[in-house]
Amino acid sequence: MIMKLIEKLSKIEKFIGNTKTYQLDYKRSNLFAKLEYGSFMGSIKDRLAFYTVRKAILDGYINEDTTVIESSSGNFAVGLAGICKCLGLKFVAVVDPNITEEKEKHLSFLAHKTIKVHKRDQYDSYLLTRIKLINTILEENGNYFNINQYKNINNYLCYYNTMANEIIRDFKRLDYLFIAVSTGGTVTGLSLKLKEHYPNIKIVAVDIEGSIIFSNEVKKRSISGMGASRKSNFIEKGKLDEAIILPQNEIMQGCFDLLKEQMVFAGGSSGAVYVAAKKLLEKENNPDLNALIICPDRGHAYIDSIYKKVDNKVLEKLPKSQLEYGSLV
Ligand SMILES: Cc1ncc(COP(=O)(O)O)c(C=O)c1O
């Protein structure tokens, strides 16, 4: 039975990861971008979805009758929904009213079911309500499996074992890596593996004001994907050198700049790492440095939250194909 799932996994595998890295048009240093949005369902979380589902299948937690369930309104839910659909597994997404219309539409097509919670928890968020609901469903139903990206160590092991190797393959020497954070899985896994390979590399985590990953000042955020209203379970295991916390308006400006200056049409996290990299590399003022930013997803999902404010003239000037494919660099 499981052999069929394993066969299907091997067919999907070639569409996951192995994303392209481009050199950006930047004079101060050698600045590169790894475009994770070139993946199967369009984001960095596809590799996490594939890695964690495969691991659970191989470890015997998921069989052909298992329903996979996860609390996520974002890229992880879409990645899991896509992979489960291809594997013939049922996927239930537990979401809240903050979900974007775009993600909800994706899930209505890909997921077996989307359950939206409406009751706020004691922290005025929906997180605890979502977790409570999942625990109830797990207690009441036999063959359900919850990946739990916030606690599952395969989260950072995924980046340690997959994406880090792609970076090592692409760079003989790497001096800086800039990564936006949410669960902390990407920055933890990449920092651990890349420090083994490039002992002098500086790992810079980039967060948004109002997120409590590196601070305790809660503030309303309207850019999805990066930041969190809970501390990371992984970051303490990682090897981070610096954390840069950016205000929302600078991140939005970073997205516009990435589009105008580099023809990269990407989400908030990509704008954030672009701003952070330029700030730091300007200070360094060293043309020999090799720096890499990770672009987790495309700009499409951010039209309402970020790009509505973009100078329409910039968009008009771009040929259609550049908007669709994200980069011509
Ligand atoms: C838009 C976006 N930003 C940032 C990240 C990094 O998140 P994490 O810290 O959960 O690995 C992700 C997911 O990997 C993402 O989808």
The ligand as an SDF file (V2000), in Angstrom:
LIG
                    3D

 16 16  0  0  0  0  0  0  0  0999 V2000
    6.5400   34.2730    2.7330 C   0  0  0  0  0  0  0  0  0  0  0  0
    7.4910   33.5760    3.6570 C   0  0  0  0  0  0  0  0  0  0  0  0
    8.3790   34.2930    4.3450 N   0  0  0  0  0  0  0  0  0  0  0  0
    9.2720   33.7130    5.1760 C   0  0  0  0  0  0  0  0  0  0  0  0
    9.3180   32.3530    5.3480 C   0  0  0  0  0  0  0  0  0  0  0  0
   10.2970   31.7340    6.3050 C   0  0  0  0  0  0  0  0  0  0  0  0
    9.5680   31.0960    7.2890 O   0  0  0  0  0  0  0  0  0  0  0  0
   10.0680   30.0890    8.3670 P   0  0  0  0  0  0  0  0  0  0  0  0
   10.7870   30.9040    9.3980 O   0  0  0  0  0  0  0  0  0  0  0  0
    8.7570   29.5480    8.8650 O   0  0  0  0  0  0  0  0  0  0  0  0
   10.9140   29.0300    7.7890 O   0  0  0  0  0  0  0  0  0  0  0  0
    8.3760   31.6060    4.6600 C   0  0  0  0  0  0  0  0  0  0  0  0
    8.3200   30.2010    4.7830 C   0  0  0  0  0  0  0  0  0  0  0  0
    9.1970   29.4330    4.7590 O   0  0  0  0  0  0  0  0  0  0  0  0
    7.4530   32.2130    3.7890 C   0  0  0  0  0  0  0  0  0  0  0  0
    6.5430   31.4980    3.1020 O   0  0  0  0  0  0  0  0  0  0  0  0
  1  2  1  0
  2  3  1  0
  2 15  2  0
  3  4  2  0
  4  5  1  0
  5  6  1  0
  5 12  2  0
  6  7  1  0
  7  8  1  0
  8  9  2  0
  8 10  1  0
  8 11  1  0
 12 13  1  0
 12 15  1  0
 13 14  2  0
 15 16  1  0
M  END
$$$$
